Amino acid sequence: MEVRSSGNARRTRKVPTASIRYEDARVREVPVRQLRLVDFAESKPWRDVRSVHGMTNFSGKYSSATTGGHVVYESRLELARLLLADFDPAVHGIFAQPCRLAARIGDRARHHVPDFLLVMRSGTVRVVNVKPADRLQDPKIAEALAWPGELFRQHGWEYEIWSGADRVLLENVRFLAGYRRRDVVPEAEVEQTWEQLVDGEELSMAERRLAGDRPPEKVRQSLMALLWSRRLRTDLSRPLSGESVLWRCA
């Protein structure tokens, strides 16, 4: 069902619906119980995100390795969740502000725009809302996030309320994200490094051995690219350093 006007788009029906915007300016209203991933093809975020000097919110566009395009965010916390999704090999697709929910909950008309929709390689769909932990103590906010979760779970999709992760892990992933694009490090160099890796070797030792007569830093970018792509693993709960032990991923 296609919605032709903003007035219709804002009408709350007895059946919970999700309104989706598309690149060609169309808006479709789909009953939540009939939502499919194909409905989000060629869609765009529900809200336009702008970064203006003086704004209290930290918003912008993130260049995603997973999607090959830009994904919008509206806070530093949303950016952190986006980084982890982009780093997660189980995530196959990312949609920001995928739709606008409309439902009647009790005697009230309710509306909600989720922060992210993640498509997992397993075929699972996960809807994510990002909110600081201290704000979840507010009963109104907790209730506002609860009813969308119930709708999505009834539809067979996963639902997550995310409030942050370990600081060291986030800093490591944020650093490795600098090597997420394939054009940052020549592919030939990455493959050469991969072929000569030794399991269980410390990062600094691997750099010195693989660099040969070159400065060790010349190899570091290839190792970081392999860590980002998850072809290599190390303990990211500790700060990355020369003592980080490297292992090939199965």
C-alpha positions as CSV (number, residue, x, y, z in Angstrom):
1,M,0.0,0.0,0.0
2,E,1.5,3.3,-1.1
3,V,1.0,6.5,1.0
4,R,0.4,9.6,-1.1
5,S,0.4,12.3,1.5
6,S,2.0,13.1,4.8
7,G,-1.4,13.2,6.4
8,N,-2.1,9.6,5.5
9,A,1.4,8.6,6.5
10,R,0.8,9.9,10.0
11,R,-2.6,8.2,10.5
12,T,-2.4,5.5,13.1
13,R,-4.4,2.4,12.2
14,K,-5.6,-0.4,14.4
15,V,-3.1,-2.7,12.7
16,P,0.5,-1.7,13.5
17,T,2.3,-0.4,10.4
18,A,5.7,0.5,9.3
19,S,6.1,3.5,6.9
20,I,9.2,3.3,4.7
21,R,10.8,6.1,2.6
22,Y,12.4,5.4,-0.7
23,E,15.1,7.2,-2.8
24,D,12.4,8.1,-5.4
25,A,10.5,10.0,-2.7
26,R,7.8,7.4,-2.3
27,V,6.5,6.3,1.1
28,R,5.0,2.9,1.6
29,E,3.0,1.8,4.6
30,V,3.3,-1.9,5.4
31,P,1.6,-3.8,8.2
32,V,4.3,-4.9,10.6
33,R,3.2,-8.5,10.3
34,Q,3.8,-8.4,6.6
35,L,7.3,-6.7,6.7
36,R,10.0,-8.4,4.6
37,L,13.6,-7.5,4.0
38,V,12.8,-6.8,0.3
39,D,10.6,-3.9,1.5
40,F,13.8,-2.0,2.5
41,A,15.5,-2.3,-0.9
42,E,16.2,1.2,-2.2
43,S,14.9,2.7,1.0
44,K,16.4,5.8,2.8
45,P,16.5,6.9,6.4
46,W,13.2,8.2,7.7
47,R,14.7,11.5,8.8
48,D,17.2,13.7,7.1
49,V,20.4,14.0,9.2
50,R,22.3,17.2,9.1
51,S,25.3,18.4,11.0
52,V,25.1,22.1,11.8
53,H,27.5,24.2,13.9
54,G,26.0,24.6,17.4
55,M,23.9,21.5,17.4
56,T,23.9,19.6,20.7
57,N,23.6,16.3,18.9
58,F,26.7,14.7,17.2
59,S,25.4,13.4,13.8
60,G,26.9,12.5,10.5
61,K,27.4,9.9,7.9
62,Y,29.7,6.8,8.3
63,S,31.3,5.2,5.3
64,S,30.5,1.5,5.9
65,A,32.6,-1.4,4.7
66,T,29.6,-3.7,5.1
67,T,27.2,-1.7,2.9
68,G,29.7,0.0,0.6
69,G,27.9,3.3,1.2
70,H,27.1,5.8,3.9
71,V,25.0,5.1,7.0
72,V,23.7,8.0,9.0
73,Y,23.9,8.3,12.8
74,E,22.6,11.0,15.2
75,S,24.9,10.6,18.3
76,R,28.3,9.4,19.3
77,L,26.7,6.4,20.9
78,E,24.9,5.5,17.7
79,L,28.2,5.8,15.8
80,A,29.8,3.4,18.3
81,R,27.1,0.8,17.7
82,L,27.5,1.4,14.0
83,L,31.2,0.7,14.2
84,L,30.7,-2.6,16.0
85,A,28.1,-3.6,13.4
86,D,30.5,-2.8,10.6
87,F,33.2,-4.8,12.3
88,D,30.9,-7.8,12.9
89,P,31.4,-10.5,10.2
90,A,27.9,-11.8,11.1
91,V,26.3,-8.6,9.8
92,H,25.5,-8.5,6.1
93,G,23.4,-5.3,5.9
94,I,22.8,-2.1,7.8
95,F,19.8,0.3,7.5
96,A,19.6,3.4,9.6
97,Q,16.2,4.7,10.7
98,P,14.6,2.0,8.6
99,C,11.0,3.0,9.1
100,R,8.4,4.8,11.2
101,L,6.2,2.5,13.3
102,A,2.6,3.5,14.0
103,A,0.4,1.5,16.4
104,R,-2.3,1.8,19.0
105,I,-1.0,0.7,22.3
106,G,-3.8,0.5,24.8
107,D,-5.8,3.7,24.3
108,R,-2.9,5.7,22.9
109,A,-1.6,6.3,19.4
110,R,2.2,5.6,19.4
111,H,4.9,6.3,16.8
112,H,8.6,5.3,16.8
113,V,11.6,5.4,14.5
114,P,14.2,2.6,15.3
115,D,17.8,3.5,15.1
116,F,19.1,0.6,13.0
117,L,18.0,-2.6,11.3
118,L,20.8,-5.2,11.0
119,V,20.6,-8.0,8.5
120,M,22.6,-11.0,9.7
121,R,24.3,-13.5,7.4
122,S,22.2,-16.2,9.1
123,G,19.1,-14.6,7.7
124,T,18.1,-13.2,11.1
125,V,16.9,-9.6,11.2
126,R,17.8,-7.5,14.3
127,V,16.3,-4.1,15.1
128,V,18.5,-2.0,17.3
129,N,17.6,1.1,19.5
130,V,20.5,3.0,21.0
131,K,20.0,4.8,24.3
132,P,22.4,5.8,27.2
133,A,22.0,3.5,30.2
134,D,21.1,6.4,32.6
135,R,18.2,7.4,30.4
136,L,16.8,3.8,30.5
137,Q,16.0,4.5,34.2
138,D,13.3,6.8,33.1
139,P,10.0,4.8,33.0
140,K,8.7,6.8,30.1
141,I,11.7,6.0,28.0
142,A,11.8,2.4,29.0
143,E,8.1,2.1,28.0
144,A,8.7,3.9,24.7
145,L,11.3,1.4,23.8
146,A,9.4,-1.7,25.0
147,W,6.4,-1.7,22.7
148,P,8.4,-1.6,19.4
149,G,10.4,-4.6,20.7
150,E,7.2,-6.5,21.4
151,L,6.0,-5.9,17.8
152,F,9.3,-7.0,16.2
153,R,9.6,-10.1,18.4
154,Q,6.1,-11.1,17.5
155,H,7.1,-10.8,13.9
156,G,10.1,-13.1,14.5
157,W,12.8,-10.5,14.4
158,E,15.3,-9.9,17.1
159,Y,15.3,-6.7,19.1
160,E,18.2,-5.0,21.0
161,I,18.4,-2.0,23.2
162,W,22.1,-1.0,23.2
163,S,23.7,1.3,25.8
164,G,27.4,0.9,25.1
165,A,30.3,-1.6,25.2
166,D,33.7,-1.9,26.9
167,R,35.7,1.3,26.3
168,V,38.9,-0.5,25.3
169,L,37.1,-2.7,22.8
170,L,35.5,0.4,21.2
171,E,38.8,2.2,21.0
172,N,40.4,-0.7,19.3
173,V,37.6,-1.1,16.8
174,R,37.6,2.6,16.2
175,F,41.4,2.5,15.4
176,L,41.1,-0.6,13.2
177,A,38.2,1.1,11.3
178,G,40.8,3.3,9.7
179,Y,41.9,0.3,7.7
180,R,38.4,-0.9,6.7
181,R,38.6,0.4,3.1
182,R,40.3,-1.9,0.6
183,D,42.0,1.0,-1.1
184,V,43.9,2.1,2.0
185,V,46.3,-0.9,1.9
186,P,47.3,-2.5,-1.5
187,E,45.7,-5.9,-1.7
188,A,48.9,-7.5,-2.8
189,E,50.7,-6.3,0.4
190,V,47.9,-7.7,2.5
191,E,48.0,-11.1,0.8
192,Q,51.8,-11.3,1.1
193,T,51.6,-10.5,4.8
194,W,48.8,-13.2,5.2
195,E,50.9,-15.9,3.5
196,Q,53.9,-15.2,5.8
197,L,52.1,-15.0,9.1
198,V,52.9,-17.3,12.0
199,D,50.2,-18.2,14.5
200,G,50.8,-17.1,18.1
201,E,53.3,-14.4,17.2
202,E,53.3,-11.1,18.9
203,L,52.5,-8.1,16.8
204,S,55.9,-6.4,17.2
205,M,57.7,-9.6,16.4
206,A,55.6,-10.2,13.3
207,E,56.3,-6.6,12.1
208,R,60.1,-7.0,12.5
209,R,60.2,-10.4,10.8
210,L,58.0,-9.5,7.9
211,A,59.5,-6.1,7.3
212,G,63.0,-7.5,6.7
213,D,65.2,-4.5,5.9
214,R,62.3,-2.1,5.8
215,P,61.0,-0.2,8.8
216,P,58.5,-2.4,10.8
217,E,55.8,0.2,10.4
218,K,55.6,-0.7,6.7
219,V,54.0,-4.0,7.6
220,R,51.7,-2.7,10.3
221,Q,49.0,-1.4,8.0
222,S,48.6,-4.8,6.4
223,L,48.3,-6.5,9.8
224,M,45.7,-3.9,10.9
225,A,43.7,-4.5,7.7
226,L,43.7,-8.2,8.4
227,L,42.5,-7.6,11.9
228,W,39.7,-5.4,10.7
229,S,38.6,-8.0,8.1
230,R,38.7,-10.7,10.8
231,R,41.2,-12.8,8.9
232,L,43.3,-12.3,12.0
233,R,42.2,-12.1,15.6
234,T,43.7,-10.9,18.9
235,D,42.4,-10.0,22.3
236,L,40.6,-6.7,21.7
237,S,39.6,-6.5,25.4
238,R,43.2,-5.2,25.9
239,P,44.7,-2.2,24.2
240,L,46.4,-3.0,20.9
241,S,50.1,-3.0,21.4
242,G,53.3,-4.7,20.2
243,E,52.5,-7.5,22.8
244,S,49.1,-8.3,21.1
245,V,49.3,-12.0,20.0
246,L,48.0,-12.7,16.5
247,W,46.1,-15.8,15.4
248,R,44.6,-16.8,12.0
249,C,40.9,-17.1,12.0
250,A,39.4,-20.4,11.0
